[in-house]
Amino acid sequence: MRRLALLVTRHPWAVLLVWGIAALLSLPLAVGTPGALSADPGTLENSESGRVAALLQDEFGERDTNTALLVTRSTPGLDTPPGRAAYERFVAGLEGIEGVSRVIPAQAGGSLTTRDAAGQLALTVAQIPLQAEGKAAVRRIRAYAAQAESPALDIQVTGAQAIADDFTEFTETDAKRSELFALPLIALLLLTVFGALVATALPLAVGVMSISVAMAILYALTLVMEVSSFAQSVVTMVGLGAGIDYALLMVNRFREELGRGGTSADAAARTTLTAGRSVLFSGATVAIAMAGLLLPPISFVRSIGLGGVLAVGLTVLASLTVLPALLTLLGERVNAPKILRSNWAQSAQASRAWTAVARRVTARPLPVVLLSTAFLLTLAVPAAGMKTGYAGAWGLVPGVESRDALDDVRRMGAGGLLSQFEVVLDLGGERYTPDQSGPFRALVGDLRALDGVKVVLSPFVTPADLQGAGVVGGDSLAALAQLTRRSFSADRTYLRLTVIPDDALRADLAPAFEARIREVLARSGYRFFLGGAPVGGREFGEAITGALPTVVLAVFAGTFVLLLLAFRSILIPLKSIAMNALTVGAAAGVVTWVVQEGNFAAQLGIPLNSGVLDSVLPVLLFAVMFGLSMDYEIFLLSRVQEEYLAGASNDEAVVRAVGYTARIITSAAVIMFIVFVAFMFGRVVATKSIGLGLAVAVVLDATVVRLVLVPAFLKLAGRWNWWLPAWLDRRLPHLRLEH
């Protein structure tokens, strides 16, 4: 650490030149990153839904199993010659779009039409490829729809691919809008804290620079793996929030060191050796938490972890290199020009008010610990009922086209097209013959009799069934022939059924529906595989939540070892983990209570009908909240240790540490709160949920936990705070952590 401090303070211009070049080279790549990100969660290895998808492709020759649903509103309606002619021109143009393999139009007076006050609604189904080709096809379909619209024909596009594309687009635009919203407020608050324009600009510069480079590296990752659109939000949240936190700590310590005499280079070097060590260890704890996301065997989740590790790693590097270099060159000019002259903004001394609070807290430590813990546990209670899944269109707020169009699709009775279950029956290598139709027909009948099933696509359905399901156009006989072909594999050793529900299934309702289908299939005597979007979503969610205990244990273990090295104590790491877990649990409980249960959801702009939290949210919230909560823990504990090693008693060290750090912690917390609240104004419910959870966590952590519960606990523990077995003390490397 000493070598780094001397390097950056002796060669500040060289350090700034290197970072300047890196930032300039990063800008073109960073700009292109959002377009390269994906909302597609990818596929799981050895999953049942994946096996079904492979069988449909390999055995049944299915290629374009993706669909785009186009809702048209016609004035006049399809039952008039002008309206029908306009609609047929629209369908003919749709059929000519690259990537559209088949178009199933609506029929005048059919079940896939309805009327409202604005005209006649009709549903048109376009079959398109999967993955990248499907994304390109939807982009072309949307461009065509915009071109084909007229005063007499309004067109909206929805479907699984359109919904996923909207997730990606709005995650990107929401992140940009959040930055634009947050930065002016952050600058105003920093000006209040420092009272000087130069000192105010430094944290913002570090945050923006680290985010730019991290986004460029994220773009490079998209060339070799699928990178989640959530990664952008994580990079922005972690980079901006932690970057400002660390810069706030470093600049505040530098101003304190300037008051002790010596050159600006000396003050910057001492700042790096003291506050810089705290930044390094704090960043390491955040990186450990984010690295926990690398454990689930899902590239979608791993990409979020990589984004978080990149963001915090570059933020720490910038804080330990760019900041000391700038501080060396600026010297006393860091306090210029002075805009505010209040003692609170300019003082680097201990806060009298917070010192008094610390003395009152430590005077009655046991009641404080019990009441604070009870309060946090109460907030955490709703988290026990947390439900997760893929929210689909319900994960977007009203006003987004793919979500609003889905409401129209459901009114026409075709919502089940987005929740189809695919069944493949394995005949064990035997070829299907007509005399086996009895059991096959009986199974179709049993599935069709299930509550909530609209139709079962098989060779035994009628043209009326097909028309009602939205899978047939005008030529019913041709469609029946095609349906018969799709029901048997090329070698006739596999059979296929498609179960279409009455309506689109929310993620919290789909498992019960799936269980009823499995029960019927199990009684049939056939060996079967069950797939489709609802099954794939459930499997994906279970894979993530199943990995959560491993992630939690790995993060706890890594954090314990790091804090053990930093503070040479057994109790301090255990206490830190327990209290951070309380913060995470309380914040998760609030998110569940609001987003899932709907309390105050409308006031926060969160839809009331999502029913679940996005599958990735529990593990993502844990990693980000646990990591960032450690910032304040290390800010406080490093000062406690510094005062204790300087000769103060345990109790006095705690009081002094609160006095010196509370102003920094509360200022940093308000800044991070602004960053996180900005994400609550987005149009993606998952992003809003992350913002809500982190905003709640930072408020609880910087008040109830860090400035009340922790000091009271440290008082109760007394000398045991610093106990370490002699045999372990001899074997551990000696590190010094100060701020």
C-alpha positions in Angstrom: 0.0 0.0 0.0 2.9 2.4 0.8 4.4 1.8 -2.6 1.1 2.6 -4.3 0.7 5.8 -2.2 4.2 7.0 -3.1 3.7 6.1 -6.8 0.5 8.0 -7.3 1.6 11.1 -5.3 5.0 11.3 -6.9 3.8 10.9 -10.5 0.3 12.3 -10.5 0.3 13.5 -14.1 1.3 10.1 -15.4 -1.5 8.5 -13.4 -4.1 10.9 -14.8 -2.8 10.4 -18.3 -3.2 6.7 -18.1 -6.8 7.0 -16.8 -7.6 9.7 -19.3 -6.6 7.4 -22.2 -8.5 4.5 -20.7 -11.6 6.6 -20.3 -11.4 8.0 -23.9 -10.9 4.5 -25.3 -13.8 3.2 -23.3 -16.4 5.7 -24.4 -17.3 4.2 -27.8 -17.6 0.7 -26.3 -19.6 2.0 -23.3 -22.1 3.7 -25.6 -22.7 0.4 -27.5 -23.0 -1.7 -24.4 -26.8 -1.3 -23.7 -27.7 -2.6 -27.2 -25.6 -5.7 -26.7 -27.2 -6.7 -23.4 -30.0 -9.2 -23.2 -33.1 -9.9 -21.1 -33.1 -13.6 -22.3 -32.2 -15.7 -19.2 -30.7 -18.4 -21.4 -31.2 -22.1 -21.0 -30.4 -24.5 -18.2 -28.3 -27.6 -18.9 -30.1 -30.9 -18.4 -33.5 -29.2 -17.7 -36.7 -30.9 -18.7 -37.9 -27.9 -20.7 -34.6 -27.8 -22.5 -35.0 -31.5 -23.4 -38.5 -30.7 -24.8 -37.2 -27.9 -26.9 -34.4 -30.1 -28.3 -36.9 -32.9 -29.1 -39.2 -30.5 -30.9 -36.4 -29.3 -33.0 -34.6 -32.6 -33.7 -37.6 -35.0 -33.8 -40.4 -32.8 -35.0 -38.5 -30.4 -37.2 -39.9 -27.4 -35.3 -37.8 -24.3 -36.0 -39.9 -21.1 -35.6 -41.5 -21.9 -32.3 -41.5 -18.2 -31.2 -44.5 -16.0 -31.8 -45.2 -12.3 -32.2 -48.8 -11.3 -31.4 -50.1 -8.2 -33.2 -53.3 -6.5 -31.9 -55.0 -4.3 -34.4 -57.8 -1.9 -33.7 -59.8 -1.2 -36.9 -62.2 1.6 -37.7 -64.3 0.5 -39.5 -64.2 -3.2 -38.4 -63.2 -6.3 -40.2 -66.9 -7.1 -41.0 -67.0 -4.1 -43.5 -65.4 -4.3 -46.9 -63.1 -1.2 -46.3 -62.0 -2.5 -42.9 -61.4 -6.1 -44.3 -59.4 -4.8 -47.2 -57.2 -2.6 -45.0 -56.6 -5.6 -42.7 -55.8 -8.0 -45.5 -53.2 -5.5 -46.9 -51.7 -5.4 -43.4 -51.5 -9.2 -43.3 -50.0 -9.4 -46.8 -47.2 -7.0 -45.8 -46.6 -8.9 -42.6 -46.1 -12.2 -44.5 -43.4 -10.6 -46.5 -41.2 -9.6 -43.5 -37.9 -11.5 -43.2 -38.1 -13.9 -40.3 -41.8 -14.4 -40.4 -42.5 -18.0 -41.4 -46.2 -18.1 -41.0 -49.0 -15.6 -40.3 -52.3 -16.7 -38.8 -54.9 -13.9 -39.4 -58.1 -13.2 -37.5 -61.4 -13.9 -39.0 -64.3 -11.4 -39.1 -66.7 -12.4 -36.3 -64.2 -15.0 -35.0 -63.3 -15.6 -31.4 -60.1 -13.7 -31.7 -61.9 -10.4 -32.3 -63.8 -8.2 -30.1 -65.0 -4.6 -29.9 -64.4 -1.7 -27.6 -65.3 2.0 -27.8 -62.4 2.7 -30.1 -63.1 0.1 -32.8 -62.8 -3.6 -33.5 -59.9 -5.5 -32.0 -58.3 -8.4 -33.8 -55.4 -10.7 -33.0 -52.8 -11.7 -35.7 -50.2 -14.4 -34.8 -46.8 -14.4 -36.6 -44.5 -17.3 -36.2 -40.8 -16.2 -35.9 -37.5 -17.9 -34.9 -36.0 -18.1 -31.4 -33.1 -16.1 -29.8 -31.2 -13.5 -32.0 -33.1 -14.2 -35.2 -36.4 -13.8 -33.3 -35.2 -10.5 -31.8 -34.3 -9.2 -35.3 -37.7 -10.4 -36.6 -39.6 -8.5 -33.9 -37.6 -5.4 -34.6 -38.6 -5.6 -38.3 -42.2 -6.4 -37.3 -42.4 -3.3 -35.1 -40.9 -1.1 -37.8 -43.5 -2.4 -40.3 -46.3 -1.9 -37.8 -45.3 1.7 -37.3 -45.3 2.2 -41.0 -48.6 0.4 -41.6 -50.5 2.3 -38.9 -53.1 4.8 -40.1 -56.1 6.7 -38.5 -58.2 3.6 -39.4 -55.7 1.0 -38.1 -53.8 1.0 -34.8 -51.3 -1.8 -34.3 -49.6 -3.0 -31.1 -47.0 -5.8 -30.8 -46.6 -8.2 -27.9 -45.4 -11.8 -27.3 -42.6 -13.3 -25.3 -39.9 -11.9 -27.6 -41.4 -8.4 -27.7 -41.7 -8.4 -23.9 -38.1 -9.5 -23.4 -37.0 -6.8 -25.8 -38.9 -4.2 -23.9 -37.2 -5.3 -20.7 -33.8 -4.7 -22.3 -34.7 -1.4 -23.8 -36.3 0.1 -20.7 -33.6 -1.2 -18.4 -31.1 0.8 -20.5 -33.2 3.9 -20.7 -34.2 3.8 -17.1 -30.5 3.6 -16.0 -29.7 6.6 -18.1 -32.7 8.6 -16.8 -31.8 7.6 -13.2 -28.3 8.9 -13.7 -29.6 12.2 -15.1 -32.0 12.5 -12.2 -29.6 11.6 -9.5 -26.4 13.5 -10.5 -27.7 17.1 -9.9 -29.1 16.1 -6.5 -25.9 14.4 -5.6 -23.9 17.4 -6.6 -26.0 19.6 -4.5 -25.6 17.4 -1.5 -21.9 17.1 -2.0 -21.7 20.8 -2.1 -23.5 21.0 1.2 -21.1 18.5 2.7 -17.8 20.0 1.4 -18.9 23.6 0.8 -16.5 23.9 -2.1 -16.9 23.2 -5.8 -13.7 21.4 -6.4 -14.2 19.0 -3.6 -17.8 18.4 -4.8 -16.6 17.6 -8.4 -14.1 14.9 -7.3 -16.5 12.2 -6.2 -18.6 12.7 -9.3 -15.6 12.4 -11.5 -14.4 9.2 -9.9 -17.9 7.6 -10.1 -18.5 8.5 -13.8 -15.0 7.4 -14.8 -15.2 4.0 -13.2 -18.7 3.4 -14.6 -17.5 4.3 -18.2 -14.6 1.9 -18.1 -16.7 -0.9 -16.4 -19.3 -0.5 -19.2 -16.7 -0.9 -21.8 -15.4 -4.1 -20.3 -19.0 -5.3 -20.0 -19.3 -4.8 -23.8 -16.2 -7.0 -24.3 -17.9 -9.7 -22.2 -21.0 -9.6 -24.5 -18.8 -10.9 -27.3 -18.1 -14.1 -25.5 -21.2 -14.7 -23.3 -24.8 -13.6 -22.8 -24.8 -10.6 -20.5 -27.9 -9.6 -18.5 -29.5 -6.3 -18.9 -29.6 -6.1 -15.1 -25.7 -5.9 -15.3 -26.0 -2.3 -16.5 -28.2 -1.3 -13.5 -25.8 -3.0 -11.1 -22.7 -1.3 -12.6 -24.4 2.1 -12.4 -25.7 1.5 -8.8 -22.5 0.1 -7.4 -20.2 2.3 -9.4 -21.9 5.6 -8.6 -22.9 4.7 -5.1 -19.6 3.2 -3.9 -17.5 5.6 -5.9 -19.0 8.6 -4.2 -18.8 6.9 -0.9 -15.1 6.2 -1.2 -14.3 9.6 -2.7 -16.2 11.2 0.2 -14.1 9.3 2.7 -10.9 10.1 0.9 -11.5 13.8 0.4 -12.6 14.2 3.9 -9.5 12.5 5.3 -7.3 14.6 2.9 -8.7 17.8 4.3 -8.0 16.5 7.8 -4.4 15.6 6.8 -3.8 19.0 5.2 -4.5 20.6 8.6 -1.7 18.6 10.1 1.0 20.3 7.9 3.3 19.1 5.2 2.9 19.2 1.5 -0.1 18.2 -0.5 1.7 15.1 -1.7 2.4 14.1 2.0 -1.2 14.6 2.9 -2.4 12.6 -0.2 0.0 9.8 0.7 -1.2 9.7 4.3 -4.8 9.7 3.1 -4.1 6.7 0.8 -2.4 4.8 3.7 -5.3 5.4 6.1 -8.6 6.1 4.3 -7.3 4.2 1.3 -6.9 1.1 3.3 -10.5 1.3 4.4 -11.5 1.8 0.8 -9.5 -1.2 -0.3 -11.0 -3.5 2.4 -14.5 -2.1 1.9 -14.3 -2.7 -1.8 -13.0 -6.2 -1.2 -16.1 -7.0 0.8 -18.4 -5.6 -1.9 -16.5 -7.6 -4.5 -16.8 -10.8 -2.4 -20.5 -10.3 -2.2 -20.9 -9.6 -5.9 -18.6 -12.6 -6.7 -21.2 -14.8 -5.0 -23.3 -14.3 -8.1 -20.7 -16.2 -10.1 -21.6 -19.4 -8.3 -25.0 -20.2 -9.8 -24.5 -22.3 -13.0 -26.4 -19.7 -15.1 -24.6 -17.3 -17.4 -27.4 -14.8 -17.1 -26.7 -14.5 -13.3 -22.9 -14.8 -13.6 -22.9 -11.8 -15.9 -24.5 -9.7 -13.2 -21.8 -10.8 -10.8 -19.1 -10.0 -13.2 -20.6 -6.5 -13.8 -20.7 -5.9 -10.0 -17.1 -7.1 -9.5 -15.9 -4.9 -12.4 -17.7 -1.9 -11.1 -16.4 -2.1 -7.5 -12.9 -3.1 -8.6 -12.6 -0.2 -11.0 -14.1 2.1 -8.4 -11.5 1.1 -5.8 -8.7 1.4 -8.3 -9.8 4.9 -9.3 -10.2 5.9 -5.7 -6.7 4.8 -4.8 -5.0 6.3 -7.9 -7.0 9.0 -9.6 -8.1 10.7 -6.4 -4.7 10.8 -4.6 -3.2 12.1 -7.9 -5.8 14.9 -8.2 -5.5 15.7 -4.5 -1.7 16.0 -4.8 -2.0 18.5 -7.6 -4.9 20.4 -6.0 -3.6 20.8 -2.4 -5.5 23.6 -0.6 -7.4 24.3 -3.8 -9.5 21.3 -3.0 -11.4 23.8 -0.7 -11.9 26.3 -3.5 -14.0 28.1 -4.4 -15.8 28.1 -1.1 -19.6 28.4 -1.6 -20.8 27.4 1.8 -18.9 28.5 5.0 -20.8 26.6 7.7 -18.7 24.8 10.2 -20.5 21.6 9.5 -19.6 21.6 5.8 -16.0 22.7 6.4 -15.1 20.8 9.6 -13.1 17.6 9.5 -13.4 17.3 13.3 -15.6 15.0 15.3 -19.3 15.9 15.4 -20.4 17.0 18.9 -24.0 16.0 18.2 -23.1 12.5 17.0 -20.6 12.1 19.8 -23.4 12.9 22.3 -25.7 10.4 20.6 -23.0 7.7 20.8 -22.7 8.3 24.6 -26.4 8.0 25.1 -26.5 4.8 23.1 -23.6 3.2 24.9 -25.0 4.3 28.3 -27.9 1.8 27.8 -26.6 -0.8 25.4 -28.7 -3.8 26.2 -32.2 -2.2 25.6 -30.8 -0.6 22.5 -29.6 -3.9 21.1 -32.8 -5.7 21.9 -35.2 -3.0 20.5 -33.1 -2.5 17.4 -32.9 -6.2 16.6 -36.6 -6.7 17.2 -37.4 -3.8 14.9 -35.3 -5.2 12.1 -36.7 -8.7 12.5 -40.2 -7.4 12.4 -39.5 -5.7 9.0 -38.0 -9.0 7.8 -41.1 -11.1 8.5 -42.8 -10.7 5.1 -39.7 -12.1 3.4 -40.6 -15.5 4.7 -43.5 -15.5 2.2 -41.5 -14.3 -0.7 -42.6 -15.8 -4.1 -40.3 -15.7 -7.1 -40.7 -16.3 -10.8 -40.6 -14.8 -14.2 -43.1 -12.0 -14.2 -43.2 -11.6 -18.0 -45.3 -8.6 -19.1 -46.5 -8.0 -15.5 -42.9 -7.1 -14.8 -43.4 -3.9 -16.9 -45.5 -1.0 -15.8 -48.7 0.1 -17.6 -47.9 2.3 -20.6 -45.4 -0.1 -22.2 -46.8 -1.3 -25.5 -46.1 -5.1 -25.0 -47.8 -5.0 -21.6 -50.8 -3.0 -22.7 -51.3 -5.1 -25.8 -51.3 -8.3 -23.7 -54.4 -6.9 -21.8 -56.1 -6.7 -25.2 -55.0 -10.3 -26.1 -56.5 -11.5 -22.8 -59.8 -9.7 -23.5 -60.0 -11.7 -26.7 -59.5 -14.9 -24.8 -56.1 -15.7 -26.3 -53.9 -14.9 -23.3 -53.1 -18.6 -23.0 -50.9 -18.4 -26.1 -48.2 -16.9 -23.9 -48.4 -19.8 -21.4 -48.4 -22.9 -23.5 -47.3 -26.2 -22.1 -45.6 -28.6 -24.6 -45.9 -32.3 -23.9 -43.7 -34.9 -25.6 -44.6 -38.6 -25.1 -41.8 -41.1 -25.5 -42.9 -44.4 -27.0 -39.7 -46.1 -26.1 -38.5 -46.6 -29.6 -41.8 -48.2 -30.8 -43.6 -46.7 -33.8 -47.0 -45.3 -33.3 -49.8 -47.1 -35.1 -53.5 -46.2 -35.6 -54.6 -48.9 -33.2 -52.8 -47.0 -30.4 -55.1 -44.0 -30.9 -57.4 -45.0 -28.0 -55.0 -44.3 -25.1 -53.7 -41.2 -26.9 -57.2 -39.8 -27.4 -58.1 -40.6 -23.8 -55.1 -38.7 -22.5 -56.1 -35.7 -24.7 -59.6 -35.9 -23.2 -58.3 -36.0 -19.6 -56.1 -33.0 -20.2 -58.9 -31.1 -21.9 -61.1 -31.7 -18.9 -58.8 -30.0 -16.6 -60.0 -26.8 -15.1 -58.5 -23.8 -16.8 -57.5 -25.6 -20.1 -58.8 -23.8 -23.2 -57.7 -26.4 -25.8 -55.2 -29.3 -26.2 -53.7 -29.2 -29.7 -53.6 -32.8 -31.0 -54.9 -34.8 -34.0 -58.3 -35.0 -32.2 -59.4 -31.4 -32.0 -62.1 -29.8 -34.2 -61.7 -26.7 -36.5 -63.8 -24.8 -33.9 -61.2 -25.6 -31.2 -58.4 -24.4 -33.4 -60.2 -21.2 -34.3 -60.8 -20.5 -30.6 -57.2 -21.2 -29.7 -55.9 -18.8 -32.3 -53.9 -21.3 -34.2 -55.8 -21.5 -37.5 -56.6 -19.1 -40.2 -59.3 -19.5 -42.9 -58.4 -23.0 -44.2 -59.4 -25.2 -41.3 -58.9 -28.5 -43.1 -55.3 -27.6 -44.1 -54.6 -26.5 -40.5 -55.9 -29.9 -39.2 -53.6 -31.7 -41.6 -50.7 -29.6 -40.5 -51.6 -30.2 -36.8 -51.6 -33.9 -37.5 -48.1 -33.7 -38.9 -46.9 -31.6 -35.9 -48.2 -34.2 -33.5 -46.0 -37.1 -34.6 -42.2 -37.2 -34.9 -40.6 -38.1 -38.2 -40.0 -41.7 -37.1 -43.4 -41.7 -35.2 -41.6 -42.8 -31.9 -42.6 -39.5 -30.2 -46.0 -37.9 -29.8 -46.7 -34.3 -29.1 -49.4 -32.3 -27.3 -49.8 -28.6 -26.7 -51.9 -27.5 -23.7 -53.2 -24.0 -24.0 -54.7 -22.4 -20.8 -57.7 -20.2 -20.8 -55.5 -17.2 -19.9 -51.9 -16.1 -19.5 -50.6 -17.6 -16.2 -48.9 -15.5 -13.7 -45.7 -17.0 -12.3 -47.3 -17.6 -8.9 -50.2 -19.5 -10.5 -48.3 -21.5 -13.1 -46.9 -24.2 -10.7 -50.3 -25.4 -9.5 -51.5 -25.6 -13.2 -48.4 -27.5 -14.1 -48.9 -29.9 -11.2 -52.4 -30.8 -12.5 -51.0 -31.5 -15.9 -48.3 -33.7 -14.5 -50.8 -35.7 -12.4 -52.8 -36.5 -15.5 -49.7 -37.4 -17.5 -48.5 -39.7 -14.7 -51.7 -41.6 -14.8 -51.6 -42.1 -18.5 -48.8 -44.7 -18.5 -46.8 -42.8 -21.0 -43.2 -41.7 -20.4 -43.4 -38.0 -20.9 -41.4 -34.7 -20.9 -43.1 -31.4 -20.0 -41.9 -28.1 -21.3 -43.0 -24.7 -22.5 -42.6 -21.2 -21.2 -44.2 -21.8 -17.7 -42.0 -24.8 -17.1 -38.9 -23.1 -18.3 -39.6 -20.1 -16.1 -40.1 -22.3 -13.0 -37.0 -24.3 -13.6 -34.9 -21.1 -14.1 -36.3 -19.6 -10.9 -35.7 -22.8 -8.9 -32.1 -22.9 -10.2 -31.4 -19.4 -8.9 -33.2 -19.7 -5.6 -31.6 -23.2 -5.1 -28.2 -21.6 -5.5 -29.0 -18.9 -2.9 -27.8 -20.9 0.2 -24.5 -21.6 -1.5 -24.1 -17.9 -2.4 -24.9 -16.8 1.1 -22.5 -19.3 2.8 -19.7 -18.4 0.3 -20.2 -14.7 0.9 -20.3 -15.1 4.6 -17.1 -17.2 4.6 -15.2 -14.8 2.4 -16.3 -11.8 4.4 -15.4 -13.5 7.7 -11.9 -14.2 6.5 -11.4 -10.7 5.2 -12.6 -9.0 8.4 -10.7 -11.5 10.5 -7.5 -10.3 8.7 -8.5 -6.7 8.8 -9.5 -6.5 12.5 -7.7 -9.5 14.1 -10.9 -10.5 15.9 -13.3 -13.4 16.0 -16.3 -11.5 17.3 -16.1 -8.5 14.9 -16.5 -10.5 11.7 -19.4 -12.6 13.3 -21.1 -9.5 14.5 -20.7 -7.7 11.1 -22.1 -10.7 9.2 -25.1 -11.0 11.6 -26.0 -7.3 11.5 -25.6 -7.1 7.7 -27.9 -10.1 7.4 -30.4 -8.3 9.6 -30.2 -5.3 7.2 -30.7 -7.5 4.1 -33.5 -9.4 5.7 -35.4 -6.2 6.7 -35.0 -4.7 3.3 -36.1 -7.9 1.6 -39.1 -8.0 3.9 -40.1 -4.4 2.9 -39.7 -5.2 -0.8 -41.9 -8.3 -0.4 -44.5 -6.3 1.5 -44.6 -3.6 -1.1 -44.0 -5.3 -4.5 -45.5 -8.8 -3.9 -48.3 -7.9 -1.4 -49.1 -4.6 -3.0 -48.9 -2.3 0.1 -48.2 1.3 -1.0 -47.3 -0.2 -4.4 -49.6 2.1 -6.3 -48.1 5.2 -4.6 -44.6 4.0 -5.8 -45.7 3.3 -9.3 -45.5 -0.5 -9.0 -48.2 -2.6 -10.7 -50.4 -4.5 -8.3 -50.8 -7.7 -10.3 -47.2 -9.1 -10.8 -47.8 -11.6 -8.0 -44.1 -12.5 -7.6 -40.6 -11.0 -7.4 -38.4 -11.6 -10.4 -36.4 -14.9 -9.8 -33.1 -13.1 -9.8 -34.0 -10.5 -7.2 -33.4 -12.5 -4.0 -29.8 -13.4 -4.9 -29.2 -10.0 -6.5 -30.6 -8.0 -3.6 -28.6 -10.1 -1.1 -25.3 -9.6 -3.0 -25.6 -5.9 -3.6 -27.2 -5.0 -0.2 -24.8 -7.1 1.8 -21.8 -5.7 0.0 -22.7 -2.1 0.1 -23.8 -2.4 3.8 -20.2 -3.4 4.6 -19.0 0.0 3.4 -20.4 1.7 6.5 -19.3 -1.2 8.7 -15.7 -0.8 7.7 -15.8 3.0 7.8 -16.9 2.8 11.5 -14.9 -0.2 12.6 -11.7 1.0 11.1 -12.0 4.2 13.1 -12.8 2.3 16.2 -9.7 0.1 15.7 -7.6 3.2 15.0 -8.7 4.9 18.2 -8.3 1.6 20.2 -4.8 1.0 18.9 -3.9 4.6 19.7 -4.6 3.9 23.4 -8.2 4.7 23.9 -10.4 2.3 25.9 -12.9 0.2 24.0 -15.8 2.3 25.1 -14.1 5.6 24.4 -12.9 4.3 21.0 -16.5 3.5 20.1 -17.7 7.0 21.0 -14.9 8.8 19.2 -15.4 6.6 16.1 -19.0 7.5 15.9 -18.2 11.1 16.4 -15.7 11.1 13.5 -17.5 8.9 11.1 -21.2 9.6 11.6 -21.2 12.7 9.5 -19.5 10.8 6.6 -21.8 7.8 7.0 -25.0 9.8 7.0 -23.8 12.0 4.1 -22.8 8.9 2.1 -26.1 7.2 3.0 -28.1 10.2 1.7 -26.2 10.2 -1.5 -26.6 6.4 -2.1 -30.3 6.8 -1.1 -30.7 9.3 -3.9 -29.0 7.0 -6.4 -31.2 4.0 -5.5 -34.5 6.0 -5.3 -33.7 7.2 -8.9 -34.1 3.7 -10.1 -37.6 3.5 -8.6 -38.8 5.8 -11.3 -38.2 3.2 -14.1 -40.6 1.1 -16.1 -39.2 -2.3 -15.2 -40.6 -3.7 -12.0 -37.5 -5.7 -11.1 -35.3 -2.5 -11.4 -37.8 -0.6 -9.3 -37.7 -3.4 -6.7 -33.9 -3.3 -6.6 -34.0 0.4 -6.1 -36.5 0.1 -3.4 -34.7 -2.6 -1.5 -31.3 -0.8 -1.7 -32.9 2.5 -0.6 -34.5 0.9 2.4 -31.3 -1.0 3.2 -29.1 2.0 3.1 -31.4 4.0 5.4 -31.7 1.2 7.9 -27.9 0.5 7.8 -26.8 4.1 8.2 -29.2 4.8 11.1 -30.5 1.9 13.1 -27.6 -0.5 12.5 -24.4 1.4 12.1 -25.0 4.3 14.5 -27.2 2.6 17.1 -27.0 -1.2 17.1 -23.3 -1.6 16.3 -22.1 0.9 19.0 -24.4 -0.6 21.6 -23.1 -4.1 20.7 -19.5 -3.0 20.8 -20.1 -1.5 24.2 -21.6 -4.8 25.5 -18.8 -6.9 24.1 -16.1 -4.8 25.6 -12.6 -6.3 25.4 -14.0 -9.4 23.6 -14.3 -7.3 20.5 -10.6 -7.6 20.0 -10.1 -11.2 21.2 -8.1 -13.5 19.0 -6.7 -16.9 20.0 -2.9 -16.7 20.4 -2.3 -19.6 18.1 -4.4 -17.9 15.3 -2.8 -14.6 16.0 0.7 -16.1 15.3 -0.4 -17.6 12.0 -2.3 -14.6 10.5 -0.6 -12.0 8.5 -0.5 -8.6 10.2 -2.5 -5.9 8.4 -3.4 -2.4 9.5 -6.7 -0.8 8.7 -7.5 2.8 9.4 -9.4 5.6 7.8 
